[in-house]
Amino acid sequence: MTDRAALWDELHDLLPEWWRVGSATYDPGAGRWSVTAYGRLRGGRTRTPPEAVTGTGATEVEALGELVEQLRQRGSDPRPYPNAIP
């Protein structure tokens, strides 16, 4: 298994319930890859956008690795939305 495939597997294992992950994308202007995981929609009438966590890097593998690390750190926070405004 390649590093890329192993990181995708780990990423899917770390995703919180109801979260989804987008495709890895390349921005030629910035010369960077990014991949974003999205939480479920929050809020009733306000339609608060979902929480999002993005990993970026010079390669797709670096971007995936950064996102995996951010989700690992997030997993230790007991609040469902640690970045939400109370």
N, CA, C and O atoms as a Maestro MAE file, in Angstrom:
{
 s_m_m2io_version
 :::
 2.0.0
}

f_m_ct {
 s_m_title
 :::
 protein
 m_atom[344] {
  # First column is atom index #
  i_m_mmod_type
  r_m_x_coord
  r_m_y_coord
  r_m_z_coord
  i_m_residue_number
  s_m_chain_name
  s_m_pdb_residue_name
  s_m_pdb_atom_name
  i_m_atomic_number
  :::
  1 25 0.851 -1.177 0.000 1 A "MET " " N  " 7
  2 3 0.000 0.000 0.000 1 A "MET " " CA " 6
  3 2 0.896 1.239 0.000 1 A "MET " " C  " 6
  4 15 1.891 1.298 0.723 1 A "MET " " O  " 8
  5 25 0.535 2.214 -0.808 2 A "THR " " N  " 7
  6 3 1.325 3.434 -0.894 2 A "THR " " CA " 6
  7 2 1.032 4.345 0.298 2 A "THR " " C  " 6
  8 15 0.041 4.167 1.006 2 A "THR " " O  " 8
  9 25 1.919 5.328 0.504 3 A "ASP " " N  " 7
  10 3 1.694 6.310 1.567 3 A "ASP " " CA " 6
  11 2 0.371 7.035 1.343 3 A "ASP " " C  " 6
  12 15 -0.379 7.299 2.283 3 A "ASP " " O  " 8
  13 25 0.101 7.350 0.085 4 A "ARG " " N  " 7
  14 3 -1.130 8.071 -0.255 4 A "ARG " " CA " 6
  15 2 -2.355 7.246 0.146 4 A "ARG " " C  " 6
  16 15 -3.268 7.762 0.790 4 A "ARG " " O  " 8
  17 25 -2.374 5.988 -0.226 5 A "ALA " " N  " 7
  18 3 -3.511 5.114 0.104 5 A "ALA " " CA " 6
  19 2 -3.643 4.924 1.611 5 A "ALA " " C  " 6
  20 15 -4.753 4.911 2.144 5 A "ALA " " O  " 8
  21 25 -2.510 4.776 2.299 6 A "ALA " " N  " 7
  22 3 -2.549 4.610 3.755 6 A "ALA " " CA " 6
  23 2 -3.103 5.859 4.435 6 A "ALA " " C  " 6
  24 15 -3.866 5.753 5.395 6 A "ALA " " O  " 8
  25 25 -2.727 7.032 3.949 7 A "LEU " " N  " 7
  26 3 -3.237 8.280 4.519 7 A "LEU " " CA " 6
  27 2 -4.742 8.433 4.266 7 A "LEU " " C  " 6
  28 15 -5.473 8.875 5.152 7 A "LEU " " O  " 8
  29 25 -5.207 8.072 3.070 8 A "TRP " " N  " 7
  30 3 -6.646 8.143 2.797 8 A "TRP " " CA " 6
  31 2 -7.402 7.200 3.735 8 A "TRP " " C  " 6
  32 15 -8.454 7.563 4.261 8 A "TRP " " O  " 8
  33 25 -6.866 5.978 3.950 9 A "ASP " " N  " 7
  34 3 -7.510 5.028 4.870 9 A "ASP " " CA " 6
  35 2 -7.570 5.595 6.281 9 A "ASP " " C  " 6
  36 15 -8.610 5.535 6.937 9 A "ASP " " O  " 8
  37 25 -6.451 6.147 6.747 10 A "GLU " " N  " 7
  38 3 -6.409 6.714 8.098 10 A "GLU " " CA " 6
  39 2 -7.355 7.910 8.214 10 A "GLU " " C  " 6
  40 15 -8.026 8.082 9.232 10 A "GLU " " O  " 8
  41 25 -7.403 8.722 7.177 11 A "LEU " " N  " 7
  42 3 -8.294 9.878 7.177 11 A "LEU " " CA " 6
  43 2 -9.741 9.438 7.362 11 A "LEU " " C  " 6
  44 15 -10.465 10.005 8.181 11 A "LEU " " O  " 8
  45 25 -10.163 8.433 6.606 12 A "HIS " " N  " 7
  46 3 -11.543 7.958 6.724 12 A "HIS " " CA " 6
  47 2 -11.809 7.323 8.087 12 A "HIS " " C  " 6
  48 15 -12.928 7.401 8.593 12 A "HIS " " O  " 8
  49 25 -10.808 6.703 8.681 13 A "ASP " " N  " 7
  50 3 -10.962 6.134 10.024 13 A "ASP " " CA " 6
  51 2 -11.116 7.222 11.084 13 A "ASP " " C  " 6
  52 15 -11.800 7.015 12.086 13 A "ASP " " O  " 8
  53 25 -10.487 8.379 10.873 14 A "LEU " " N  " 7
  54 3 -10.511 9.461 11.858 14 A "LEU " " CA " 6
  55 2 -11.712 10.396 11.720 14 A "LEU " " C  " 6
  56 15 -11.999 11.164 12.639 14 A "LEU " " O  " 8
  57 25 -12.406 10.344 10.605 15 A "LEU " " N  " 7
  58 3 -13.522 11.272 10.394 15 A "LEU " " CA " 6
  59 2 -14.589 11.075 11.470 15 A "LEU " " C  " 6
  60 15 -15.020 9.949 11.718 15 A "LEU " " O  " 8
  61 25 -15.020 12.172 12.111 16 A "PRO " " N  " 7
  62 3 -16.123 12.068 13.070 16 A "PRO " " CA " 6
  63 2 -17.406 11.622 12.354 16 A "PRO " " C  " 6
  64 15 -17.515 11.723 11.132 16 A "PRO " " O  " 8
  65 25 -18.347 11.141 13.118 17 A "GLU " " N  " 7
  66 3 -19.612 10.696 12.560 17 A "GLU " " CA " 6
  67 2 -20.279 11.838 11.787 17 A "GLU " " C  " 6
  68 15 -20.272 12.984 12.236 17 A "GLU " " O  " 8
  69 25 -20.848 11.523 10.640 18 A "TRP " " N  " 7
  70 3 -21.555 12.450 9.764 18 A "TRP " " CA " 6
  71 2 -20.635 13.394 8.999 18 A "TRP " " C  " 6
  72 15 -21.132 14.272 8.295 18 A "TRP " " O  " 8
  73 25 -19.328 13.252 9.104 19 A "TRP " " N  " 7
  74 3 -18.410 14.100 8.350 19 A "TRP " " CA " 6
  75 2 -18.150 13.462 6.989 19 A "TRP " " C  " 6
  76 15 -18.343 12.262 6.795 19 A "TRP " " O  " 8
  77 25 -17.705 14.302 6.052 20 A "ARG " " N  " 7
  78 3 -17.317 13.822 4.728 20 A "ARG " " CA " 6
  79 2 -16.033 14.534 4.316 20 A "ARG " " C  " 6
  80 15 -15.679 15.571 4.877 20 A "ARG " " O  " 8
  81 25 -15.356 13.979 3.353 21 A "VAL " " N  " 7
  82 3 -14.098 14.582 2.900 21 A "VAL " " CA " 6
  83 2 -14.190 14.812 1.398 21 A "VAL " " C  " 6
  84 15 -14.703 13.974 0.656 21 A "VAL " " O  " 8
  85 25 -13.686 15.957 0.966 22 A "GLY " " N  " 7
  86 3 -13.685 16.282 -0.455 22 A "GLY " " CA " 6
  87 2 -12.468 15.703 -1.153 22 A "GLY " " C  " 6
  88 15 -11.616 15.069 -0.531 22 A "GLY " " O  " 8
  89 25 -12.405 15.928 -2.424 23 A "SER " " N  " 7
  90 3 -11.261 15.480 -3.218 23 A "SER " " CA " 6
  91 2 -10.057 16.375 -2.947 23 A "SER " " C  " 6
  92 15 -10.205 17.534 -2.559 23 A "SER " " O  " 8
  93 25 -8.881 15.831 -3.152 24 A "ALA " " N  " 7
  94 3 -7.669 16.644 -3.082 24 A "ALA " " CA " 6
  95 2 -7.652 17.534 -4.321 24 A "ALA " " C  " 6
  96 15 -7.913 17.066 -5.429 24 A "ALA " " O  " 8
  97 25 -7.347 18.809 -4.132 25 A "THR " " N  " 7
  98 3 -7.314 19.744 -5.259 25 A "THR " " CA " 6
  99 2 -5.968 20.462 -5.295 25 A "THR " " C  " 6
  100 15 -5.314 20.650 -4.269 25 A "THR " " O  " 8
  101 25 -5.580 20.849 -6.482 26 A "TYR " " N  " 7
  102 3 -4.317 21.564 -6.680 26 A "TYR " " CA " 6
  103 2 -4.608 22.975 -7.162 26 A "TYR " " C  " 6
  104 15 -5.380 23.172 -8.100 26 A "TYR " " O  " 8
  105 25 -3.985 23.959 -6.513 27 A "ASP " " N  " 7
  106 3 -4.108 25.363 -6.906 27 A "ASP " " CA " 6
  107 2 -2.809 25.752 -7.603 27 A "ASP " " C  " 6
  108 15 -1.799 25.970 -6.934 27 A "ASP " " O  " 8
  109 25 -2.813 25.844 -8.937 28 A "PRO " " N  " 7
  110 3 -1.570 26.159 -9.643 28 A "PRO " " CA " 6
  111 2 -1.034 27.544 -9.334 28 A "PRO " " C  " 6
  112 15 0.174 27.768 -9.414 28 A "PRO " " O  " 8
  113 25 -1.913 28.484 -8.980 29 A "GLY " " N  " 7
  114 3 -1.459 29.836 -8.645 29 A "GLY " " CA " 6
  115 2 -0.626 29.850 -7.385 29 A "GLY " " C  " 6
  116 15 0.371 30.568 -7.298 29 A "GLY " " O  " 8
  117 25 -1.038 29.048 -6.397 30 A "ALA " " N  " 7
  118 3 -0.306 28.981 -5.128 30 A "ALA " " CA " 6
  119 2 0.718 27.847 -5.131 30 A "ALA " " C  " 6
  120 15 1.626 27.821 -4.301 30 A "ALA " " O  " 8
  121 25 0.564 26.913 -6.068 31 A "GLY " " N  " 7
  122 3 1.464 25.762 -6.098 31 A "GLY " " CA " 6
  123 2 1.269 24.845 -4.901 31 A "GLY " " C  " 6
  124 15 2.225 24.230 -4.429 31 A "GLY " " O  " 8
  125 25 0.023 24.746 -4.398 32 A "ARG " " N  " 7
  126 3 -0.274 23.967 -3.198 32 A "ARG " " CA " 6
  127 2 -1.448 23.021 -3.443 32 A "ARG " " C  " 6
  128 15 -2.357 23.310 -4.221 32 A "ARG " " O  " 8
  129 25 -1.398 21.890 -2.756 33 A "TRP " " N  " 7
  130 3 -2.506 20.945 -2.715 33 A "TRP " " CA " 6
  131 2 -3.312 21.214 -1.456 33 A "TRP " " C  " 6
  132 15 -2.777 21.689 -0.455 33 A "TRP " " O  " 8
  133 25 -4.613 20.905 -1.512 34 A "SER " " N  " 7
  134 3 -5.444 20.999 -0.315 34 A "SER " " CA " 6
  135 2 -6.496 19.904 -0.340 34 A "SER " " C  " 6
  136 15 -6.910 19.435 -1.400 34 A "SER " " O  " 8
  137 25 -6.913 19.511 0.846 35 A "VAL " " N  " 7
  138 3 -7.999 18.546 1.008 35 A "VAL " " CA " 6
  139 2 -8.761 18.960 2.263 35 A "VAL " " C  " 6
  140 15 -8.156 19.280 3.286 35 A "VAL " " O  " 8
  141 25 -10.099 18.953 2.181 36 A "THR " " N  " 7
  142 3 -10.924 19.473 3.262 36 A "THR " " CA " 6
  143 2 -11.932 18.429 3.729 36 A "THR " " C  " 6
  144 15 -12.538 17.727 2.920 36 A "THR " " O  " 8
  145 25 -12.101 18.339 5.041 37 A "ALA " " N  " 7
  146 3 -13.139 17.506 5.650 37 A "ALA " " CA " 6
  147 2 -14.214 18.448 6.185 37 A "ALA " " C  " 6
  148 15 -13.908 19.487 6.771 37 A "ALA " " O  " 8
  149 25 -15.472 18.074 5.978 38 A "TYR " " N  " 7
  150 3 -16.607 18.918 6.360 38 A "TYR " " CA " 6
  151 2 -17.496 18.190 7.357 38 A "TYR " " C  " 6
  152 15 -17.775 17.000 7.212 38 A "TYR " " O  " 8
  153 25 -17.938 18.934 8.379 39 A "GLY " " N  " 7
  154 3 -18.917 18.403 9.315 39 A "GLY " " CA " 6
  155 2 -20.313 18.577 8.747 39 A "GLY " " C  " 6
  156 15 -20.489 19.100 7.646 39 A "GLY " " O  " 8
  157 25 -21.308 18.130 9.513 40 A "ARG " " N  " 7
  158 3 -22.681 18.282 9.043 40 A "ARG " " CA " 6
  159 2 -23.155 19.717 9.246 40 A "ARG " " C  " 6
  160 15 -22.593 20.454 10.056 40 A "ARG " " O  " 8
  161 25 -24.177 20.103 8.519 41 A "LEU " " N  " 7
  162 3 -24.731 21.450 8.654 41 A "LEU " " CA " 6
  163 2 -25.241 21.660 10.064 41 A "LEU " " C  " 6
  164 15 -25.811 20.755 10.673 41 A "LEU " " O  " 8
  165 25 -25.030 22.863 10.578 42 A "ARG " " N  " 7
  166 3 -25.498 23.203 11.922 42 A "ARG " " CA " 6
  167 2 -26.492 24.340 11.835 42 A "ARG " " C  " 6
  168 15 -26.598 25.016 10.812 42 A "ARG " " O  " 8
  169 25 -27.209 24.538 12.904 43 A "GLY " " N  " 7
  170 3 -28.125 25.681 12.974 43 A "GLY " " CA " 6
  171 2 -29.434 25.405 12.265 43 A "GLY " " C  " 6
  172 15 -29.479 24.640 11.302 43 A "GLY " " O  " 8
  173 25 -30.472 26.012 12.729 44 A "GLY " " N  " 7
  174 3 -31.783 25.861 12.119 44 A "GLY " " CA " 6
  175 2 -31.978 26.892 11.038 44 A "GLY " " C  " 6
  176 15 -31.574 26.696 9.892 44 A "GLY " " O  " 8
  177 25 -32.594 27.980 11.407 45 A "ARG " " N  " 7
  178 3 -32.868 29.023 10.423 45 A "ARG " " CA " 6
  179 2 -31.619 29.766 9.982 45 A "ARG " " C  " 6
  180 15 -31.573 30.304 8.876 45 A "ARG " " O  " 8
  181 25 -30.618 29.799 10.831 46 A "THR " " N  " 7
  182 3 -29.417 30.575 10.506 46 A "THR " " CA " 6
  183 2 -28.555 29.894 9.462 46 A "THR " " C  " 6
  184 15 -27.723 30.543 8.827 46 A "THR " " O  " 8
  185 25 -28.741 28.605 9.276 47 A "ARG " " N  " 7
  186 3 -27.949 27.841 8.297 47 A "ARG " " CA " 6
  187 2 -26.452 28.093 8.464 47 A "ARG " " C  " 6
  188 15 -25.742 28.403 7.507 47 A "ARG " " O  " 8
  189 25 -26.002 27.951 9.694 48 A "THR " " N  " 7
  190 3 -24.585 28.093 9.981 48 A "THR " " CA " 6
  191 2 -23.814 27.093 9.116 48 A "THR " " C  " 6
  192 15 -24.167 25.914 9.088 48 A "THR " " O  " 8
  193 25 -22.786 27.531 8.420 49 A "PRO " " N  " 7
  194 3 -22.048 26.597 7.567 49 A "PRO " " CA " 6
  195 2 -21.400 25.491 8.404 49 A "PRO " " C  " 6
  196 15 -21.135 25.682 9.591 49 A "PRO " " O  " 8
  197 25 -21.151 24.350 7.792 50 A "PRO " " N  " 7
  198 3 -20.539 23.262 8.532 50 A "PRO " " CA " 6
  199 2 -19.108 23.605 8.937 50 A "PRO " " C  " 6
  200 15 -18.426 24.400 8.291 50 A "PRO " " O  " 8
  201 25 -18.685 22.983 10.017 51 A "GLU " " N  " 7
  202 3 -17.286 23.125 10.406 51 A "GLU " " CA " 6
  203 2 -16.441 22.467 9.332 51 A "GLU " " C  " 6
  204 15 -16.834 21.443 8.772 51 A "GLU " " O  " 8
  205 25 -15.292 23.041 9.040 52 A "ALA " " N  " 7
  206 3 -14.404 22.492 8.019 52 A "ALA " " CA " 6
  207 2 -12.977 22.502 8.537 52 A "ALA " " C  " 6
  208 15 -12.556 23.431 9.226 52 A "ALA " " O  " 8
  209 25 -12.242 21.455 8.194 53 A "VAL " " N  " 7
  210 3 -10.832 21.344 8.551 53 A "VAL " " CA " 6
  211 2 -10.086 21.067 7.247 53 A "VAL " " C  " 6
  212 15 -10.435 20.140 6.517 53 A "VAL " " O  " 8
  213 25 -9.054 21.872 6.952 54 A "THR " " N  " 7
  214 3 -8.326 21.753 5.688 54 A "THR " " CA " 6
  215 2 -6.851 21.498 5.935 54 A "THR " " C  " 6
  216 15 -6.226 22.128 6.787 54 A "THR " " O  " 8
  217 25 -6.316 20.567 5.177 55 A "GLY " " N  " 7
  218 3 -4.873 20.319 5.176 55 A "GLY " " CA " 6
  219 2 -4.305 20.794 3.852 55 A "GLY " " C  " 6
  220 15 -4.911 20.586 2.801 55 A "GLY " " O  " 8
  221 25 -3.138 21.435 3.899 56 A "THR " " N  " 7
  222 3 -2.491 21.906 2.672 56 A "THR " " CA " 6
  223 2 -1.040 21.441 2.659 56 A "THR " " C  " 6
  224 15 -0.454 21.154 3.703 56 A "THR " " O  " 8
  225 25 -0.479 21.372 1.471 57 A "GLY " " N  " 7
  226 3 0.921 20.975 1.351 57 A "GLY " " CA " 6
  227 2 1.403 21.101 -0.077 57 A "GLY " " C  " 6
  228 15 0.615 21.324 -0.996 57 A "GLY " " O  " 8
  229 25 2.704 20.957 -0.254 58 A "ALA " " N  " 7
  230 3 3.304 21.059 -1.580 58 A "ALA " " CA " 6
  231 2 2.933 19.855 -2.451 58 A "ALA " " C  " 6
  232 15 2.963 19.940 -3.679 58 A "ALA " " O  " 8
  233 25 2.583 18.740 -1.815 59 A "THR " " N  " 7
  234 3 2.146 17.540 -2.527 59 A "THR " " CA " 6
  235 2 0.824 17.073 -1.940 59 A "THR " " C  " 6
  236 15 0.426 17.502 -0.857 59 A "THR " " O  " 8
  237 25 0.155 16.198 -2.658 60 A "GLU " " N  " 7
  238 3 -1.105 15.653 -2.156 60 A "GLU " " CA " 6
  239 2 -0.872 14.883 -0.853 60 A "GLU " " C  " 6
  240 15 -1.682 14.958 0.071 60 A "GLU " " O  " 8
  241 25 0.218 14.157 -0.785 61 A "VAL " " N  " 7
  242 3 0.534 13.374 0.416 61 A "VAL " " CA " 6
  243 2 0.761 14.294 1.617 61 A "VAL " " C  " 6
  244 15 0.312 13.981 2.720 61 A "VAL " " O  " 8
  245 25 1.450 15.424 1.423 62 A "GLU " " N  " 7
  246 3 1.657 16.381 2.527 62 A "GLU " " CA " 6
  247 2 0.327 16.971 2.995 62 A "GLU " " C  " 6
  248 15 0.102 17.120 4.196 62 A "GLU " " O  " 8
  249 25 -0.555 17.305 2.050 63 A "ALA " " N  " 7
  250 3 -1.860 17.864 2.410 63 A "ALA " " CA " 6
  251 2 -2.681 16.839 3.196 63 A "ALA " " C  " 6
  252 15 -3.311 17.187 4.195 63 A "ALA " " O  " 8
  253 25 -2.679 15.588 2.755 64 A "LEU " " N  " 7
  254 3 -3.392 14.528 3.473 64 A "LEU " " CA " 6
  255 2 -2.814 14.329 4.868 64 A "LEU " " C  " 6
  256 15 -3.556 14.176 5.838 64 A "LEU " " O  " 8
  257 25 -1.485 14.332 4.966 65 A "GLY " " N  " 7
  258 3 -0.826 14.163 6.267 65 A "GLY " " CA " 6
  259 2 -1.195 15.278 7.235 65 A "GLY " " C  " 6
  260 15 -1.415 15.024 8.420 65 A "GLY " " O  " 8
  261 25 -1.264 16.508 6.741 66 A "GLU " " N  " 7
  262 3 -1.629 17.632 7.608 66 A "GLU " " CA " 6
  263 2 -3.079 17.512 8.072 66 A "GLU " " C  " 6
  264 15 -3.383 17.778 9.235 66 A "GLU " " O  " 8
  265 25 -3.973 17.114 7.171 67 A "LEU " " N  " 7
  266 3 -5.376 16.950 7.555 67 A "LEU " " CA " 6
  267 2 -5.536 15.822 8.570 67 A "LEU " " C  " 6
  268 15 -6.289 15.961 9.534 67 A "LEU " " O  " 8
  269 25 -4.845 14.722 8.368 68 A "VAL " " N  " 7
  270 3 -4.891 13.606 9.326 68 A "VAL " " CA " 6
  271 2 -4.424 14.072 10.701 68 A "VAL " " C  " 6
  272 15 -5.043 13.740 11.712 68 A "VAL " " O  " 8
  273 25 -3.344 14.832 10.745 69 A "GLU " " N  " 7
  274 3 -2.829 15.329 12.030 69 A "GLU " " CA " 6
  275 2 -3.840 16.263 12.705 69 A "GLU " " C  " 6
  276 15 -4.039 16.184 13.917 69 A "GLU " " O  " 8
  277 25 -4.472 17.134 11.939 70 A "GLN " " N  " 7
  278 3 -5.473 18.040 12.517 70 A "GLN " " CA " 6
  279 2 -6.661 17.264 13.075 70 A "GLN " " C  " 6
  280 15 -7.184 17.606 14.135 70 A "GLN " " O  " 8
  281 25 -7.090 16.215 12.363 71 A "LEU " " N  " 7
  282 3 -8.205 15.407 12.865 71 A "LEU " " CA " 6
  283 2 -7.805 14.605 14.100 71 A "LEU " " C  " 6
  284 15 -8.626 14.396 14.992 71 A "LEU " " O  " 8
  285 25 -6.556 14.155 14.160 72 A "ARG " " N  " 7
  286 3 -6.063 13.478 15.376 72 A "ARG " " CA " 6
  287 2 -6.143 14.420 16.570 72 A "ARG " " C  " 6
  288 15 -6.625 14.033 17.634 72 A "ARG " " O  " 8
  289 25 -5.677 15.646 16.404 73 A "GLN " " N  " 7
  290 3 -5.709 16.631 17.485 73 A "GLN " " CA " 6
  291 2 -7.143 16.975 17.861 73 A "GLN " " C  " 6
  292 15 -7.453 17.140 19.041 73 A "GLN " " O  " 8
  293 25 -8.004 17.083 16.882 74 A "ARG " " N  " 7
  294 3 -9.403 17.395 17.143 74 A "ARG " " CA " 6
  295 2 -10.076 16.268 17.913 74 A "ARG " " C  " 6
  296 15 -10.965 16.522 18.726 74 A "ARG " " O  " 8
  297 25 -9.667 15.031 17.671 75 A "GLY " " N  " 7
  298 3 -10.266 13.885 18.329 75 A "GLY " " CA " 6
  299 2 -10.102 13.896 19.835 75 A "GLY " " C  " 6
  300 15 -10.877 13.250 20.541 75 A "GLY " " O  " 8
  301 25 -9.113 14.613 20.344 76 A "SER " " N  " 7
  302 3 -8.894 14.666 21.786 76 A "SER " " CA " 6
  303 2 -9.776 15.716 22.460 76 A "SER " " C  " 6
  304 15 -9.816 15.789 23.688 76 A "SER " " O  " 8
  305 25 -10.482 16.530 21.675 77 A "ASP " " N  " 7
  306 3 -11.353 17.569 22.228 77 A "ASP " " CA " 6
  307 2 -12.766 17.000 22.370 77 A "ASP " " C  " 6
  308 15 -13.362 16.592 21.374 77 A "ASP " " O  " 8
  309 25 -13.315 16.965 23.596 78 A "PRO " " N  " 7
  310 3 -14.619 16.334 23.797 78 A "PRO " " CA " 6
  311 2 -15.791 17.123 23.229 78 A "PRO " " C  " 6
  312 15 -16.875 16.563 23.068 78 A "PRO " " O  " 8
  313 25 -15.611 18.405 22.922 79 A "ARG " " N  " 7
  314 3 -16.713 19.201 22.377 79 A "ARG " " CA " 6
  315 2 -16.976 18.793 20.930 79 A "ARG " " C  " 6
  316 15 -16.028 18.550 20.183 79 A "ARG " " O  " 8
  317 25 -18.242 18.712 20.516 80 A "PRO " " N  " 7
  318 3 -18.515 18.298 19.144 80 A "PRO " " CA " 6
  319 2 -18.014 19.295 18.110 80 A "PRO " " C  " 6
  320 15 -17.637 18.904 17.005 80 A "PRO " " O  " 8
  321 25 -18.006 20.585 18.457 81 A "TYR " " N  " 7
  322 3 -17.528 21.622 17.548 81 A "TYR " " CA " 6
  323 2 -16.561 22.516 18.310 81 A "TYR " " C  " 6
  324 15 -16.961 23.580 18.780 81 A "TYR " " O  " 8
  325 25 -15.295 22.114 18.446 82 A "PRO " " N  " 7
  326 3 -14.366 22.874 19.292 82 A "PRO " " CA " 6
  327 2 -14.095 24.285 18.808 82 A "PRO " " C  " 6
  328 15 -13.682 25.125 19.607 82 A "PRO " " O  " 8
  329 25 -14.309 24.585 17.532 83 A "ASN " " N  " 7
  330 3 -14.042 25.922 17.026 83 A "ASN " " CA " 6
  331 2 -15.285 26.803 16.993 83 A "ASN " " C  " 6
  332 15 -15.226 27.949 16.547 83 A "ASN " " O  " 8
  333 25 -16.411 26.269 17.463 84 A "ALA " " N  " 7
  334 3 -17.666 27.031 17.407 84 A "ALA " " CA " 6
  335 2 -17.681 28.114 18.465 84 A "ALA " " C  " 6
  336 15 -17.093 27.968 19.537 84 A "ALA " " O  " 8
  337 25 -18.353 29.188 18.151 85 A "ILE " " N  " 7
  338 3 -18.518 30.283 19.110 85 A "ILE " " CA " 6
  339 2 -19.639 29.881 20.069 85 A "ILE " " C  " 6
  340 15 -20.723 29.512 19.617 85 A "ILE " " O  " 8
  341 25 -19.402 29.943 21.395 86 A "PRO " " N  " 7
  342 3 -20.438 29.489 22.343 86 A "PRO " " CA " 6
  343 2 -21.672 30.365 22.322 86 A "PRO " " C  " 6
  344 15 -22.623 30.109 23.061 86 A "PRO " " O  " 8
  :::
 }
 m_bond[343] {
  # First column is bond index #
  i_m_from
  i_m_to
  i_m_order
  :::
  1 1 2 1
  2 2 3 1
  3 3 4 2
  4 3 5 1
  5 5 6 1
  6 6 7 1
  7 7 8 2
  8 7 9 1
  9 9 10 1
  10 10 11 1
  11 11 12 2
  12 11 13 1
  13 13 14 1
  14 14 15 1
  15 15 16 2
  16 15 17 1
  17 17 18 1
  18 18 19 1
  19 19 20 2
  20 19 21 1
  21 21 22 1
  22 22 23 1
  23 23 24 2
  24 23 25 1
  25 25 26 1
  26 26 27 1
  27 27 28 2
  28 27 29 1
  29 29 30 1
  30 30 31 1
  31 31 32 2
  32 31 33 1
  33 33 34 1
  34 34 35 1
  35 35 36 2
  36 35 37 1
  37 37 38 1
  38 38 39 1
  39 39 40 2
  40 39 41 1
  41 41 42 1
  42 42 43 1
  43 43 44 2
  44 43 45 1
  45 45 46 1
  46 46 47 1
  47 47 48 2
  48 47 49 1
  49 49 50 1
  50 50 51 1
  51 51 52 2
  52 51 53 1
  53 53 54 1
  54 54 55 1
  55 55 56 2
  56 55 57 1
  57 57 58 1
  58 58 59 1
  59 59 60 2
  60 59 61 1
  61 61 62 1
  62 62 63 1
  63 63 64 2
  64 63 65 1
  65 65 66 1
  66 66 67 1
  67 67 68 2
  68 67 69 1
  69 69 70 1
  70 70 71 1
  71 71 72 2
  72 71 73 1
  73 73 74 1
  74 74 75 1
  75 75 76 2
  76 75 77 1
  77 77 78 1
  78 78 79 1
  79 79 80 2
  80 79 81 1
  81 81 82 1
  82 82 83 1
  83 83 84 2
  84 83 85 1
  85 85 86 1
  86 86 87 1
  87 87 88 2
  88 87 89 1
  89 89 90 1
  90 90 91 1
  91 91 92 2
  92 91 93 1
  93 93 94 1
  94 94 95 1
  95 95 96 2
  96 95 97 1
  97 97 98 1
  98 98 99 1
  99 99 100 2
  100 99 101 1
  101 101 102 1
  102 102 103 1
  103 103 104 2
  104 103 105 1
  105 105 106 1
  106 106 107 1
  107 107 108 2
  108 107 109 1
  109 109 110 1
  110 110 111 1
  111 111 112 2
  112 111 113 1
  113 113 114 1
  114 114 115 1
  115 115 116 2
  116 115 117 1
  117 117 118 1
  118 118 119 1
  119 119 120 2
  120 119 121 1
  121 121 122 1
  122 122 123 1
  123 123 124 2
  124 123 125 1
  125 125 126 1
  126 126 127 1
  127 127 128 2
  128 127 129 1
  129 129 130 1
  130 130 131 1
  131 131 132 2
  132 131 133 1
  133 133 134 1
  134 134 135 1
  135 135 136 2
  136 135 137 1
  137 137 138 1
  138 138 139 1
  139 139 140 2
  140 139 141 1
  141 141 142 1
  142 142 143 1
  143 143 144 2
  144 143 145 1
  145 145 146 1
  146 146 147 1
  147 147 148 2
  148 147 149 1
  149 149 150 1
  150 150 151 1
  151 151 152 2
  152 151 153 1
  153 153 154 1
  154 154 155 1
  155 155 156 2
  156 155 157 1
  157 157 158 1
  158 158 159 1
  159 159 160 2
  160 159 161 1
  161 161 162 1
  162 162 163 1
  163 163 164 2
  164 163 165 1
  165 165 166 1
  166 166 167 1
  167 167 168 2
  168 167 169 1
  169 169 170 1
  170 170 171 1
  171 171 172 2
  172 171 173 1
  173 173 174 1
  174 174 175 1
  175 175 176 2
  176 175 177 1
  177 177 178 1
  178 178 179 1
  179 179 180 2
  180 179 181 1
  181 181 182 1
  182 182 183 1
  183 183 184 2
  184 183 185 1
  185 185 186 1
  186 186 187 1
  187 187 188 2
  188 187 189 1
  189 189 190 1
  190 190 191 1
  191 191 192 2
  192 191 193 1
  193 193 194 1
  194 194 195 1
  195 195 196 2
  196 195 197 1
  197 197 198 1
  198 198 199 1
  199 199 200 2
  200 199 201 1
  201 201 202 1
  202 202 203 1
  203 203 204 2
  204 203 205 1
  205 205 206 1
  206 206 207 1
  207 207 208 2
  208 207 209 1
  209 209 210 1
  210 210 211 1
  211 211 212 2
  212 211 213 1
  213 213 214 1
  214 214 215 1
  215 215 216 2
  216 215 217 1
  217 217 218 1
  218 218 219 1
  219 219 220 2
  220 219 221 1
  221 221 222 1
  222 222 223 1
  223 223 224 2
  224 223 225 1
  225 225 226 1
  226 226 227 1
  227 227 228 2
  228 227 229 1
  229 229 230 1
  230 230 231 1
  231 231 232 2
  232 231 233 1
  233 233 234 1
  234 234 235 1
  235 235 236 2
  236 235 237 1
  237 237 238 1
  238 238 239 1
  239 239 240 2
  240 239 241 1
  241 241 242 1
  242 242 243 1
  243 243 244 2
  244 243 245 1
  245 245 246 1
  246 246 247 1
  247 247 248 2
  248 247 249 1
  249 249 250 1
  250 250 251 1
  251 251 252 2
  252 251 253 1
  253 253 254 1
  254 254 255 1
  255 255 256 2
  256 255 257 1
  257 257 258 1
  258 258 259 1
  259 259 260 2
  260 259 261 1
  261 261 262 1
  262 262 263 1
  263 263 264 2
  264 263 265 1
  265 265 266 1
  266 266 267 1
  267 267 268 2
  268 267 269 1
  269 269 270 1
  270 270 271 1
  271 271 272 2
  272 271 273 1
  273 273 274 1
  274 274 275 1
  275 275 276 2
  276 275 277 1
  277 277 278 1
  278 278 279 1
  279 279 280 2
  280 279 281 1
  281 281 282 1
  282 282 283 1
  283 283 284 2
  284 283 285 1
  285 285 286 1
  286 286 287 1
  287 287 288 2
  288 287 289 1
  289 289 290 1
  290 290 291 1
  291 291 292 2
  292 291 293 1
  293 293 294 1
  294 294 295 1
  295 295 296 2
  296 295 297 1
  297 297 298 1
  298 298 299 1
  299 299 300 2
  300 299 301 1
  301 301 302 1
  302 302 303 1
  303 303 304 2
  304 303 305 1
  305 305 306 1
  306 306 307 1
  307 307 308 2
  308 307 309 1
  309 309 310 1
  310 310 311 1
  311 311 312 2
  312 311 313 1
  313 313 314 1
  314 314 315 1
  315 315 316 2
  316 315 317 1
  317 317 318 1
  318 318 319 1
  319 319 320 2
  320 319 321 1
  321 321 322 1
  322 322 323 1
  323 323 324 2
  324 323 325 1
  325 325 326 1
  326 326 327 1
  327 327 328 2
  328 327 329 1
  329 329 330 1
  330 330 331 1
  331 331 332 2
  332 331 333 1
  333 333 334 1
  334 334 335 1
  335 335 336 2
  336 335 337 1
  337 337 338 1
  338 338 339 1
  339 339 340 2
  340 339 341 1
  341 341 342 1
  342 342 343 1
  343 343 344 2
  :::
 }
}
